[in-house]
Amino acid sequence: MRNEVRERRVDRRLSQAELAAALGVSRQTVISIEGGRYLPSLPLAFKIARYFDVTVDKMFDPEEHDEEETP
Amino acid sequence: MTPRSHPRLWSALATALLGSTVAVAVGLGRGLKVGLLTEVVAVGWALALYLKGGDESDVGDALGDHPDERQRLVKLRARALTGIVTPLSLLAAWVVAAATKSTYWPFEVLTLLSAVVYFGGLALYAEHEAPARANKRQRGRLSS
């Protein structure tokens, strides 16, 4: 699932460690979320969205389908 | 200082205690020298676990005091992997011991225990619906 965590973190000039501390998770978890390798739980997804003052569906989007695959 | 507030410490202590239990049994069965060696290994292992739990890494945090949600999932997956490999290893040991006419009942017991625990876990953690008859009665009451 695509997410905007990295972009928004960089916009605020935050390090991964700083974001992790603000969210109460480990730095490795922030890395995994940004890399799309971990889908946060609903409470954590809401926490992330609230931290960046956006809605959850704005922060996390289902992966866009490749246009070449659609008929 | 409770297990809940310091799981890393209590986990290391439990490991040391279990290891010491094994060391005593080994000492009684195989002699003092081997028993002491087992004790040294057990205490060393417990200490290594405690120290590793202080690392800033997934492994460290999973062994440490406050894993986050993803690290708890990492732990769960590691336990699930253990739950697959261990009974298969026991089954293999059972087969080898039986084929070589060695004592095989411990492997047999532990393999069967693994199977019982697995199905018990499925029953424990599964979602259980209310019985159909109770549902029908409920629907009858709601419609009257």
Backbone of each chain as ProteinMPNN parsed JSONL, in Angstrom:
{"seq_chain_A": "MRNEVRERRVDRRLSQAELAAALGVSRQTVISIEGGRYLPSLPLAFKIARYFDVTVDKMFDPEEHDEEETP", "coords_chain_A": {"N_chain_A": [[0.842, -1.194, 0.0], [0.552, 2.149, -0.9], [1.977, 4.97, 0.693], [2.181, 8.205, 2.289], [4.003, 8.791, 4.193], [6.811, 9.1, 4.329], [7.264, 11.321, 2.63], [5.837, 13.344, 3.915], [7.129, 13.402, 6.351], [9.673, 14.221, 5.663], [9.049, 16.722, 4.645], [8.472, 18.066, 6.978], [10.931, 18.123, 8.017], [11.823, 16.111, 9.737], [13.585, 13.521, 11.439], [13.778, 9.94, 11.026], [13.976, 8.753, 13.486], [13.005, 10.745, 15.163], [10.343, 10.949, 14.338], [9.532, 8.373, 14.977], [9.774, 8.421, 17.756], [7.828, 10.313, 18.346], [5.541, 8.94, 17.605], [5.62, 6.769, 19.209], [6.762, 4.355, 18.482], [9.245, 2.048, 17.18], [12.278, 3.006, 15.472], [12.84, 1.282, 13.405], [10.321, 0.392, 12.712], [9.153, 2.674, 11.622], [10.778, 2.896, 9.381], [10.03, 0.538, 8.059], [7.314, 1.038, 7.531], [7.449, 3.311, 5.884], [8.776, 2.181, 3.753], [6.844, 0.601, 2.734], [6.674, -1.971, 3.587], [5.416, -2.757, 5.824], [2.182, -2.796, 7.069], [0.542, -0.561, 9.004], [-1.34, -0.981, 12.064], [-4.824, -0.216, 12.578], [-5.237, 1.676, 14.76], [-2.6, 2.753, 14.885], [-2.307, 3.754, 12.313], [-4.234, 5.769, 12.323], [-3.086, 7.36, 14.264], [-0.749, 8.207, 13.019], [-1.814, 9.623, 10.871], [-3.201, 11.663, 12.211], [-1.069, 12.935, 13.41], [0.17, 14.159, 11.285], [-1.826, 15.814, 10.533], [-3.75, 15.032, 8.636], [-6.213, 13.051, 6.839], [-6.798, 9.505, 7.25], [-7.224, 8.128, 4.843], [-6.053, 9.826, 3.099], [-3.429, 9.677, 3.785], [-2.762, 6.974, 3.51], [-2.978, 5.03, 0.74], [-4.599, 2.605, -1.348], [-2.597, 0.494, -3.429], [-1.912, 1.837, -6.624], [-3.222, 0.592, -9.626], [-1.303, -0.745, -12.332], [-1.388, 1.069, -15.283], [-1.036, -0.138, -17.741], [-1.971, -2.68, -17.372], [-4.708, -2.585, -17.305], [-7.542, -3.164, -19.367]], "CA_chain_A": [[0.0, 0.0, 0.0], [1.329, 3.37, -0.989], [1.691, 5.931, 1.755], [2.893, 9.481, 2.164], [4.681, 9.025, 5.475], [8.167, 9.614, 4.109], [7.211, 12.674, 2.057], [5.379, 14.309, 4.926], [8.161, 13.497, 7.378], [10.754, 15.044, 5.101], [8.524, 18.099, 4.577], [8.574, 18.666, 8.319], [12.343, 18.045, 8.429], [11.954, 15.21, 10.872], [14.319, 12.285, 11.196], [12.958, 8.756, 11.305], [14.003, 8.542, 14.941], [12.114, 11.732, 15.781], [8.959, 10.538, 14.054], [9.287, 7.157, 15.754], [9.568, 8.828, 19.152], [6.537, 11.007, 18.441], [4.461, 7.964, 17.438], [5.75, 5.709, 20.217], [7.193, 3.096, 17.868], [10.689, 1.999, 16.949], [12.73, 3.587, 14.202], [12.718, 0.229, 12.394], [8.926, 0.341, 12.271], [8.971, 3.809, 10.705], [11.458, 2.504, 8.134], [9.2, -0.475, 7.393], [6.087, 1.677, 7.037], [7.817, 4.157, 4.741], [9.159, 1.316, 2.638], [5.68, -0.178, 2.3], [6.831, -3.389, 3.966], [4.567, -3.038, 6.973], [0.927, -2.073, 7.096], [0.273, -0.313, 10.423], [-2.679, -1.285, 12.561], [-5.742, 0.921, 12.454], [-4.894, 2.735, 15.718], [-1.351, 3.409, 14.512], [-2.572, 4.514, 11.079], [-4.923, 6.995, 12.743], [-2.118, 8.181, 15.014], [0.139, 8.803, 12.024], [-2.587, 10.605, 10.109], [-3.455, 12.814, 13.099], [0.199, 13.634, 13.65], [0.435, 15.008, 10.125], [-3.036, 16.61, 10.278], [-4.459, 14.61, 7.429], [-7.074, 11.895, 7.074], [-6.129, 8.223, 7.019], [-7.262, 7.752, 3.424], [-5.121, 10.705, 2.398], [-2.093, 9.222, 4.138], [-2.555, 5.614, 3.011], [-3.81, 4.722, -0.435], [-4.326, 1.294, -1.941], [-1.656, 0.637, -4.542], [-2.53, 2.12, -7.906], [-2.976, -0.455, -10.608], [-0.525, -0.341, -13.489], [-2.327, 1.401, -16.36], [-0.871, -1.078, -18.867], [-2.691, -3.925, -17.102], [-6.146, -2.425, -17.521], [-7.876, -3.314, -20.8]], "C_chain_A": [[0.878, 1.246, 0.0], [0.995, 4.283, 0.18], [2.572, 7.158, 1.596], [3.715, 9.793, 3.404], [6.042, 9.655, 5.26], [8.137, 11.057, 3.611], [6.843, 13.701, 3.124], [6.408, 14.472, 6.047], [9.289, 14.414, 6.908], [10.318, 16.509, 5.004], [8.663, 18.806, 5.915], [9.994, 18.604, 8.871], [12.525, 17.213, 9.704], [12.816, 14.024, 10.49], [13.376, 11.117, 11.484], [12.878, 8.508, 12.805], [13.042, 9.503, 15.648], [10.652, 11.368, 15.548], [8.598, 9.309, 14.881], [8.989, 7.503, 17.213], [8.204, 9.497, 19.329], [5.366, 10.021, 18.375], [4.511, 6.846, 18.481], [6.08, 4.355, 19.621], [8.701, 3.153, 17.654], [11.03, 2.643, 15.602], [12.587, 2.566, 13.074], [11.29, 0.134, 11.86], [8.627, 1.495, 11.324], [9.6, 3.472, 9.346], [10.596, 1.517, 7.356], [7.935, 0.127, 6.798], [6.403, 2.516, 5.795], [8.162, 3.33, 3.517], [8.012, 0.464, 2.122], [5.763, -1.649, 2.68], [6.001, -3.756, 5.183], [3.336, -2.153, 6.913], [0.558, -1.825, 8.551], [-1.145, -0.717, 10.788], [-3.537, -0.026, 12.427], [-5.427, 2.022, 13.472], [-3.615, 3.484, 15.34], [-1.533, 4.244, 13.255], [-3.275, 5.835, 11.418], [-3.966, 7.941, 13.46], [-1.2, 8.918, 14.036], [-0.592, 9.911, 11.276], [-2.836, 11.86, 10.96], [-2.188, 13.611, 13.333], [0.495, 14.593, 12.501], [-0.779, 15.833, 9.708], [-3.695, 16.281, 8.94], [-5.363, 13.437, 7.798], [-6.304, 10.625, 6.723], [-6.112, 7.879, 5.531], [-6.386, 8.668, 2.577], [-3.692, 10.202, 2.62], [-1.78, 7.862, 3.527], [-3.522, 5.36, 1.866], [-3.549, 3.3, -0.886], [-3.404, 1.484, -3.125], [-2.411, 0.884, -5.814], [-2.202, 0.972, -8.839], [-2.167, 0.125, -11.742], [-1.487, -0.086, -14.64], [-2.233, 0.431, -17.515], [-1.677, -2.346, -18.651], [-4.173, -3.806, -17.395], [-6.464, -2.482, -19.014], [-8.314, -1.988, -21.401]], "O_chain_A": [[1.814, 1.373, 0.79], [-0.159, 4.352, 0.605], [3.567, 7.148, 0.872], [4.082, 10.946, 3.632], [6.394, 10.628, 5.926], [8.881, 11.909, 4.097], [7.446, 14.769, 3.223], [6.541, 15.552, 6.622], [9.784, 15.258, 7.655], [11.109, 17.42, 5.249], [8.939, 20.004, 5.97], [10.248, 18.972, 10.018], [13.276, 17.575, 10.609], [12.784, 13.57, 9.346], [12.324, 11.284, 12.1], [11.838, 8.102, 13.325], [12.358, 9.129, 16.601], [9.827, 11.468, 16.456], [7.495, 9.214, 15.42], [8.073, 6.95, 17.822], [7.516, 9.279, 20.326], [4.331, 10.234, 19.005], [3.563, 6.073, 18.62], [5.723, 3.321, 20.184], [9.344, 4.171, 17.913], [10.178, 2.795, 14.728], [12.26, 2.919, 11.941], [11.082, -0.171, 10.686], [7.924, 1.315, 10.33], [9.012, 3.738, 8.298], [10.445, 1.64, 6.141], [7.531, -0.232, 5.692], [5.704, 2.435, 4.785], [7.88, 3.725, 2.385], [8.184, -0.309, 1.18], [5.014, -2.475, 2.158], [5.894, -4.931, 5.535], [3.425, -0.939, 6.733], [0.285, -2.781, 9.278], [-2.03, -0.786, 9.935], [-3.033, 1.073, 12.194], [-5.352, 3.191, 13.095], [-3.553, 4.707, 15.46], [-0.966, 5.332, 13.148], [-2.946, 6.883, 10.864], [-4.026, 9.158, 13.287], [-0.914, 10.103, 14.209], [-0.053, 11.0, 11.073], [-2.694, 12.982, 10.474], [-2.234, 14.836, 13.441], [1.004, 15.694, 12.711], [-0.767, 16.475, 8.657], [-4.137, 17.173, 8.215], [-5.296, 12.902, 8.905], [-5.304, 10.659, 6.005], [-5.105, 7.394, 5.015], [-6.02, 8.314, 1.456], [-2.851, 10.301, 1.727], [-0.659, 7.624, 3.076], [-4.738, 5.466, 2.025], [-2.415, 2.826, -0.822], [-3.428, 2.537, -3.763], [-3.425, 0.239, -6.079], [-1.087, 0.45, -8.857], [-2.296, 1.299, -12.088], [-2.32, -0.939, -14.944], [-3.224, 0.19, -18.205], [-2.037, -3.024, -19.613], [-4.83, -4.801, -17.7], [-5.737, -1.914, -19.829], [-8.631, -1.924, -22.589]]}, "seq_chain_B": "MTPRSHPRLWSALATALLGSTVAVAVGLGRGLKVGLLTEVVAVGWALALYLKGGDESDVGDALGDHPDERQRLVKLRARALTGIVTPLSLLAAWVVAAATKSTYWPFEVLTLLSAVVYFGGLALYAEHEAPARANKRQRGRLSS", "coords_chain_B": {"N_chain_B": [[9.108, -4.041, 41.097], [8.019, -5.79, 38.548], [7.185, -8.696, 36.509], [5.744, -7.652, 34.37], [6.573, -5.017, 34.189], [9.274, -5.22, 33.734], [9.958, -7.117, 31.533], [12.132, -8.047, 30.088], [14.194, -8.553, 31.948], [12.972, -10.462, 33.602], [12.495, -12.449, 31.787], [15.088, -13.253, 31.175], [15.86, -14.183, 33.684], [14.066, -16.3, 34.001], [14.93, -17.921, 31.938], [17.491, -18.545, 32.874], [16.796, -19.943, 35.167], [15.364, -22.149, 34.153], [17.371, -23.269, 32.619], [19.161, -23.919, 34.63], [17.733, -25.882, 35.903], [17.795, -27.878, 34.005], [20.547, -28.262, 34.033], [20.969, -29.303, 36.603], [19.622, -31.738, 36.363], [21.129, -32.917, 34.36], [23.568, -33.009, 35.673], [22.973, -34.813, 37.715], [22.469, -37.077, 36.239], [24.633, -37.391, 34.503], [26.947, -36.655, 35.757], [29.029, -34.422, 37.756], [30.793, -32.675, 36.436], [29.848, -32.372, 33.784], [27.363, -31.387, 34.397], [27.997, -28.914, 35.576], [29.147, -27.632, 33.421], [26.929, -27.435, 31.771], [25.424, -25.713, 33.318], [26.964, -23.393, 33.197], [26.714, -22.793, 30.485], [23.949, -22.368, 30.38], [23.558, -20.122, 32.076], [25.186, -18.312, 30.763], [23.802, -18.125, 28.331], [21.392, -16.99, 29.2], [22.342, -14.522, 30.092], [23.36, -13.486, 27.708], [20.98, -13.209, 26.266], [19.739, -11.246, 27.798], [21.487, -9.079, 27.474], [21.393, -8.737, 24.687], [18.809, -7.926, 24.447], [18.981, -5.261, 24.976], [19.781, -4.036, 22.721], [19.424, -1.678, 20.025], [17.526, -2.651, 17.871], [15.503, -4.743, 15.749], [15.599, -7.382, 16.67], [16.715, -6.995, 19.201], [14.783, -5.279, 20.385], [12.556, -6.939, 20.247], [13.294, -8.906, 22.031], [13.509, -7.351, 24.183], [12.215, -4.892, 26.509], [10.036, -3.316, 25.612], [8.55, -4.008, 23.011], [7.268, -2.727, 19.902], [4.134, -2.65, 17.992], [4.691, -3.851, 15.512], [7.06, -5.218, 16.062], [6.136, -6.998, 17.955], [4.694, -8.578, 16.299], [6.764, -9.646, 14.799], [7.97, -11.225, 16.754], [5.878, -13.004, 17.176], [5.755, -14.289, 14.706], [8.255, -15.526, 14.717], [7.857, -17.304, 16.787], [5.854, -18.833, 15.649], [7.222, -20.017, 13.562], [9.008, -21.557, 15.041], [7.101, -23.234, 16.108], [6.482, -24.755, 13.936], [8.858, -25.927, 13.022], [9.853, -27.305, 15.291], [7.983, -29.507, 16.054], [8.2, -30.971, 13.664], [10.869, -31.685, 13.693], [10.87, -33.257, 15.967], [9.239, -35.303, 15.079], [10.847, -36.371, 13.084], [12.967, -37.256, 14.662], [11.613, -39.169, 16.149], [10.967, -41.053, 14.174], [13.541, -41.85, 13.346], [14.592, -42.862, 15.751], [12.784, -44.947, 16.274], [13.199, -46.549, 14.04], [15.808, -47.33, 14.415], [15.671, -48.848, 16.576], [15.896, -47.59, 19.034], [15.194, -45.846, 22.143], [12.129, -44.363, 21.861], [9.882, -43.204, 22.883], [9.844, -40.62, 24.222], [10.003, -38.807, 22.068], [7.744, -39.474, 20.672], [5.691, -38.828, 22.488], [6.092, -36.042, 22.767], [5.71, -35.163, 20.141], [3.031, -35.804, 19.712], [1.935, -34.261, 21.712], [2.525, -31.722, 20.716], [0.797, -31.701, 18.513], [-1.692, -31.823, 19.798], [-1.634, -29.427, 21.254], [-1.57, -27.629, 19.159], [-4.107, -27.969, 17.895], [-5.643, -27.36, 20.068], [-4.98, -24.69, 20.353], [-6.091, -23.646, 18.006], [-8.802, -24.018, 18.582], [-9.012, -22.412, 20.805], [-8.403, -19.805, 19.94], [-10.07, -19.365, 17.847], [-12.942, -17.801, 16.327], [-16.015, -18.047, 17.85], [-19.238, -18.846, 16.99], [-22.582, -18.091, 18.075], [-24.834, -20.758, 18.966], [-27.026, -22.182, 16.417], [-29.73, -22.624, 17.161], [-30.167, -20.897, 19.311], [-29.888, -18.499, 17.982], [-32.147, -18.571, 16.332], [-34.209, -18.404, 18.202], [-33.725, -15.903, 19.201], [-34.222, -14.343, 16.925], [-36.952, -14.83, 16.685], [-37.947, -13.565, 18.974], [-37.354, -10.928, 18.476], [-38.936, -10.338, 16.279], [-41.544, -10.497, 17.245]], "CA_chain_B": [[9.641, -4.559, 39.824], [7.215, -6.957, 38.219], [7.454, -9.209, 35.152], [5.127, -6.8, 33.366], [7.33, -3.785, 33.993], [10.618, -5.539, 33.263], [9.902, -8.448, 30.926], [13.467, -8.466, 29.626], [14.915, -9.11, 33.096], [12.296, -11.661, 34.058], [12.702, -13.459, 30.755], [16.456, -13.759, 31.379], [15.867, -14.961, 34.933], [13.35, -17.55, 33.742], [15.831, -18.74, 31.111], [18.547, -19.041, 33.761], [16.195, -20.929, 36.068], [15.092, -23.366, 33.37], [18.669, -23.833, 32.274], [19.724, -24.513, 35.849], [16.978, -27.124, 36.129], [18.394, -28.85, 33.074], [21.914, -28.517, 34.505], [20.871, -30.2, 37.761], [19.251, -33.067, 35.848], [22.309, -33.437, 33.638], [24.561, -33.315, 36.701], [22.567, -36.039, 38.407], [22.516, -38.22, 35.33], [25.893, -37.544, 33.77], [28.119, -36.284, 36.558], [29.15, -33.014, 38.167], [31.529, -31.874, 35.439], [28.927, -32.056, 32.682], [26.324, -30.544, 34.994], [28.534, -27.557, 35.743], [29.301, -27.07, 32.074], [25.569, -27.091, 31.341], [25.023, -24.532, 34.085], [27.691, -22.248, 32.638], [26.066, -22.484, 29.2], [22.605, -21.834, 30.657], [23.687, -18.758, 32.614], [25.726, -17.508, 29.671], [22.717, -17.896, 27.379], [20.465, -16.03, 29.818], [23.023, -13.225, 30.089], [23.41, -13.029, 26.312], [19.621, -12.765, 25.924], [19.481, -9.981, 28.487], [22.289, -8.028, 26.836], [20.87, -8.529, 23.333], [17.555, -7.193, 24.6], [19.254, -3.84, 25.079], [20.178, -3.499, 21.411], [18.418, -0.935, 19.269], [17.309, -3.395, 16.632], [14.269, -5.52, 15.87], [15.857, -8.542, 17.54], [16.883, -6.458, 20.541], [13.512, -4.793, 20.916], [11.652, -8.083, 20.413], [13.723, -9.573, 23.266], [13.598, -6.348, 25.231], [11.104, -4.57, 27.399], [8.868, -2.672, 25.026], [8.419, -4.115, 21.554], [6.063, -2.068, 19.383], [3.185, -3.602, 17.397], [5.337, -4.625, 14.442], [8.031, -6.117, 16.684], [5.36, -8.095, 18.568], [4.371, -9.453, 15.178], [8.02, -10.345, 14.486], [8.084, -12.268, 17.786], [4.827, -13.999, 16.924], [6.175, -15.063, 13.53], [9.376, -16.379, 15.129], [7.279, -18.397, 17.568], [5.121, -19.691, 14.719], [8.242, -20.796, 12.861], [9.439, -22.572, 16.017], [5.994, -24.177, 16.235], [6.471, -25.636, 12.763], [10.118, -26.676, 12.95], [10.057, -28.205, 16.437], [7.304, -30.806, 15.925], [8.747, -31.729, 12.531], [12.138, -32.251, 14.17], [10.52, -34.337, 16.891], [8.729, -36.399, 14.252], [12.017, -36.98, 12.447], [13.69, -37.978, 15.721], [10.771, -40.326, 16.463], [11.142, -42.007, 13.078], [14.921, -42.378, 13.392], [14.737, -43.668, 16.97], [11.999, -46.177, 16.118], [13.839, -47.383, 13.004], [17.093, -47.834, 14.92], [15.346, -49.596, 17.808], [16.285, -46.818, 20.222], [14.055, -45.351, 22.931], [11.49, -43.321, 21.056], [8.639, -42.695, 23.467], [9.804, -39.161, 24.469], [9.713, -38.088, 20.822], [6.346, -39.768, 20.364], [4.863, -38.037, 23.415], [6.216, -34.615, 22.469], [5.096, -34.913, 18.84], [1.576, -35.832, 19.906], [1.62, -33.072, 22.517], [2.544, -30.588, 19.777], [-0.436, -31.736, 17.717], [-2.804, -31.482, 20.699], [-1.533, -27.997, 21.556], [-1.929, -26.889, 17.944], [-5.563, -27.967, 17.721], [-6.171, -26.612, 21.207], [-4.803, -23.286, 20.016], [-7.109, -23.297, 17.005], [-10.093, -23.924, 19.285], [-8.958, -21.299, 21.755], [-8.32, -18.491, 19.305], [-11.059, -19.219, 16.785], [-14.165, -17.073, 16.623], [-17.076, -19.026, 18.074], [-20.564, -18.263, 16.792], [-23.632, -18.601, 18.961], [-25.491, -21.887, 18.315], [-28.101, -21.785, 15.506], [-31.012, -22.616, 17.855], [-30.241, -19.664, 20.101], [-30.1, -17.416, 17.026], [-33.552, -18.614, 15.87], [-35.038, -17.91, 19.305], [-33.469, -14.456, 19.248], [-34.944, -13.722, 15.809], [-38.379, -14.933, 17.028], [-38.254, -12.541, 19.984], [-37.234, -9.602, 17.87], [-40.011, -10.1, 15.318], [-42.868, -10.412, 17.932]], "C_chain_B": [[8.932, -5.876, 39.491], [7.592, -7.467, 36.83], [6.883, -8.298, 34.073], [5.958, -5.552, 33.11], [8.739, -4.053, 33.478], [10.647, -6.932, 32.625], [11.26, -8.965, 30.495], [14.229, -9.155, 30.753], [14.296, -10.431, 33.523], [12.444, -12.789, 33.045], [14.085, -14.089, 30.904], [16.529, -14.617, 32.636], [15.18, -16.315, 34.741], [14.218, -18.494, 32.92], [16.925, -19.356, 31.979], [18.007, -20.143, 34.673], [15.926, -22.252, 35.344], [16.394, -24.07, 32.998], [19.322, -24.521, 33.46], [19.022, -25.824, 36.174], [17.539, -28.233, 35.247], [19.779, -29.244, 33.57], [21.913, -29.48, 35.687], [20.562, -31.624, 37.296], [20.44, -33.712, 35.145], [23.382, -33.844, 34.649], [24.254, -34.617, 37.413], [22.744, -37.257, 37.504], [23.878, -38.486, 34.736], [27.122, -37.136, 34.554], [28.262, -34.792, 36.743], [29.774, -32.146, 37.091], [30.595, -31.413, 34.319], [27.811, -31.147, 33.176], [26.775, -29.1, 35.132], [28.684, -26.863, 34.392], [27.943, -26.622, 31.531], [25.095, -25.829, 32.046], [25.686, -23.277, 33.532], [27.04, -21.813, 31.318], [24.703, -21.835, 29.43], [22.672, -20.384, 31.136], [24.232, -17.819, 31.535], [24.658, -17.159, 28.65], [21.734, -16.857, 27.908], [21.062, -14.622, 29.802], [23.064, -12.629, 28.681], [22.042, -12.505, 25.874], [19.333, -11.402, 26.539], [20.222, -8.838, 27.797], [21.765, -7.709, 25.432], [19.57, -7.732, 23.365], [17.75, -5.696, 24.733], [19.651, -3.2, 23.761], [19.058, -2.679, 20.79], [18.285, -1.592, 17.9], [16.006, -4.163, 16.819], [14.467, -6.702, 16.814], [15.971, -8.065, 18.99], [15.569, -6.019, 21.163], [12.517, -5.927, 21.133], [11.998, -8.838, 21.704], [13.644, -8.634, 24.467], [12.281, -6.071, 25.927], [9.859, -4.055, 26.698], [8.829, -2.792, 23.509], [7.185, -3.36, 21.079], [5.22, -3.102, 18.628], [3.838, -4.46, 16.314], [6.326, -5.625, 15.023], [7.337, -7.258, 17.415], [4.967, -9.091, 17.484], [5.595, -10.259, 14.765], [8.211, -11.503, 15.468], [7.096, -13.396, 17.518], [5.211, -14.895, 15.757], [7.324, -15.998, 13.878], [8.854, -17.573, 15.925], [6.526, -19.367, 16.662], [6.101, -20.581, 13.958], [8.78, -21.904, 13.764], [8.384, -23.661, 16.123], [5.865, -25.115, 15.041], [7.707, -26.526, 12.785], [10.25, -27.695, 14.081], [9.295, -29.523, 16.313], [7.802, -31.633, 14.745], [10.064, -32.391, 12.924], [11.875, -33.427, 15.104], [10.027, -35.556, 16.116], [9.882, -37.135, 13.585], [12.805, -37.805, 13.462], [12.939, -39.254, 16.099], [10.992, -41.425, 15.424], [12.52, -42.679, 13.151], [15.087, -43.304, 14.594], [13.992, -44.99, 16.83], [12.685, -47.113, 15.129], [15.14, -48.0, 13.492], [16.925, -48.554, 16.245], [15.89, -48.903, 19.053], [15.015, -46.413, 20.976], [13.4, -44.211, 22.182], [10.274, -42.692, 21.709], [8.66, -41.208, 23.801], [9.465, -38.371, 23.208], [8.249, -38.269, 20.431], [5.421, -38.88, 21.205], [4.904, -36.557, 23.026], [5.612, -34.268, 21.118], [3.58, -34.856, 18.981], [1.121, -34.633, 20.725], [1.576, -31.828, 21.634], [1.247, -30.535, 18.98], [-1.632, -31.317, 18.573], [-2.805, -29.977, 20.992], [-1.949, -27.165, 20.349], [-3.454, -26.812, 17.785], [-6.254, -27.25, 18.883], [-6.087, -25.116, 20.957], [-5.827, -22.817, 19.001], [-8.465, -23.095, 17.675], [-10.135, -22.698, 20.171], [-9.089, -19.951, 21.063], [-9.334, -18.284, 18.191], [-12.237, -18.389, 17.269], [-15.281, -18.11, 16.77], [-18.432, -18.357, 17.947], [-21.523, -18.842, 17.81], [-24.324, -19.747, 18.234], [-26.7, -21.435, 17.496], [-29.441, -21.686, 16.22], [-31.185, -21.329, 18.647], [-30.499, -18.489, 19.176], [-31.552, -17.369, 16.579], [-34.46, -18.042, 16.942], [-34.941, -16.402, 19.369], [-34.253, -13.759, 18.153], [-36.433, -13.729, 16.087], [-38.78, -13.832, 17.984], [-38.264, -11.152, 19.364], [-38.419, -9.29, 16.968], [-41.357, -9.965, 16.017], [-43.083, -9.045, 18.572]], "O_chain_B": [[9.214, -6.922, 40.076], [8.241, -6.758, 36.06], [7.457, -8.176, 32.991], [6.049, -5.076, 31.978], [9.335, -3.183, 32.844], [11.307, -7.831, 33.145], [11.516, -10.169, 30.528], [14.834, -10.208, 30.549], [15.006, -11.404, 33.775], [12.509, -13.959, 33.422], [14.239, -15.303, 30.777], [17.186, -15.659, 32.646], [15.643, -17.339, 35.245], [14.248, -19.7, 33.162], [17.248, -20.536, 31.842], [18.678, -21.145, 34.917], [16.224, -23.329, 35.861], [16.5, -25.295, 33.057], [19.953, -25.568, 33.319], [19.647, -26.765, 36.665], [17.73, -29.368, 35.685], [20.146, -30.419, 33.535], [22.759, -30.371, 35.766], [21.162, -32.589, 37.77], [20.715, -34.899, 35.319], [24.022, -34.885, 34.504], [25.145, -35.423, 37.681], [23.124, -38.334, 37.964], [24.252, -39.633, 34.489], [28.239, -37.262, 34.052], [27.695, -33.998, 35.993], [29.339, -31.018, 36.861], [30.557, -30.237, 33.958], [27.369, -30.247, 32.462], [26.018, -28.174, 34.839], [28.388, -25.677, 34.243], [27.827, -25.565, 30.913], [24.442, -24.978, 31.442], [25.052, -22.229, 33.413], [26.842, -20.623, 31.072], [24.346, -20.87, 28.754], [21.929, -19.528, 30.657], [23.792, -16.676, 31.413], [24.608, -16.033, 28.157], [21.297, -15.966, 27.18], [20.361, -13.648, 29.527], [22.834, -11.435, 28.487], [21.952, -11.483, 25.194], [18.763, -10.52, 25.896], [19.658, -7.769, 27.565], [21.704, -6.544, 25.039], [19.265, -6.97, 22.447], [16.79, -4.934, 24.617], [19.836, -1.986, 23.677], [17.879, -2.96, 21.008], [18.86, -1.138, 16.912], [15.469, -4.224, 17.926], [13.613, -6.988, 17.653], [15.39, -8.665, 19.894], [15.273, -6.341, 22.314], [11.728, -5.896, 22.077], [11.11, -9.348, 22.388], [13.705, -9.068, 25.617], [11.366, -6.895, 25.934], [8.743, -4.327, 27.14], [9.046, -1.811, 22.798], [6.164, -3.347, 21.768], [5.549, -4.288, 18.622], [3.565, -5.656, 16.215], [6.426, -6.752, 14.54], [7.874, -8.363, 17.492], [4.914, -10.298, 17.725], [5.473, -11.434, 14.418], [8.566, -12.614, 15.073], [7.429, -14.577, 17.618], [5.018, -16.11, 15.806], [7.373, -17.131, 13.399], [9.33, -18.698, 15.769], [6.557, -20.578, 16.88], [5.832, -21.762, 13.738], [8.983, -23.037, 13.325], [8.703, -24.847, 16.214], [5.21, -26.153, 15.131], [7.611, -27.738, 12.589], [10.705, -28.816, 13.858], [9.908, -30.581, 16.454], [7.826, -32.862, 14.816], [10.338, -33.525, 12.531], [12.556, -34.45, 15.047], [10.356, -36.694, 16.451], [9.897, -38.364, 13.527], [13.255, -38.912, 13.162], [13.553, -40.294, 16.34], [11.181, -42.591, 15.772], [12.644, -43.898, 13.035], [15.65, -44.392, 14.477], [14.507, -46.038, 17.221], [12.747, -48.323, 15.35], [15.531, -49.073, 13.034], [17.896, -48.835, 16.947], [16.298, -49.561, 20.01], [13.902, -46.62, 20.492], [14.043, -43.2, 21.898], [9.691, -41.754, 21.165], [7.622, -40.557, 23.69], [8.731, -37.385, 23.266], [7.603, -37.349, 19.929], [4.491, -38.264, 20.685], [3.866, -35.899, 22.966], [5.052, -33.183, 20.96], [2.929, -33.966, 18.433], [0.062, -34.059, 20.471], [0.695, -30.982, 21.787], [0.667, -29.466, 18.791], [-2.483, -30.547, 18.125], [-3.856, -29.337, 20.978], [-2.598, -26.129, 20.491], [-4.015, -25.738, 17.568], [-7.299, -26.623, 18.714], [-7.0, -24.365, 21.301], [-6.37, -21.719, 19.119], [-9.183, -22.139, 17.383], [-11.162, -22.027, 20.277], [-9.798, -19.065, 21.539], [-9.459, -17.185, 17.649], [-12.493, -18.29, 18.469], [-15.458, -18.958, 15.896], [-18.75, -17.426, 18.686], [-21.312, -19.934, 18.339], [-24.402, -19.727, 17.005], [-27.333, -20.432, 17.825], [-30.221, -20.777, 15.937], [-32.267, -20.74, 18.638], [-31.243, -17.575, 19.531], [-32.137, -16.293, 16.455], [-35.378, -17.281, 16.639], [-35.938, -15.707, 19.565], [-34.876, -12.723, 18.387], [-37.123, -12.76, 15.772], [-39.84, -13.227, 17.825], [-39.098, -10.313, 19.704], [-38.864, -8.146, 16.884], [-42.263, -9.364, 15.439], [-44.126, -8.805, 19.18]]}, "name": "protein", "num_of_chains": 2, "seq": "MRNEVRERRVDRRLSQAELAAALGVSRQTVISIEGGRYLPSLPLAFKIARYFDVTVDKMFDPEEHDEEETPMTPRSHPRLWSALATALLGSTVAVAVGLGRGLKVGLLTEVVAVGWALALYLKGGDESDVGDALGDHPDERQRLVKLRARALTGIVTPLSLLAAWVVAAATKSTYWPFEVLTLLSAVVYFGGLALYAEHEAPARANKRQRGRLSS"}
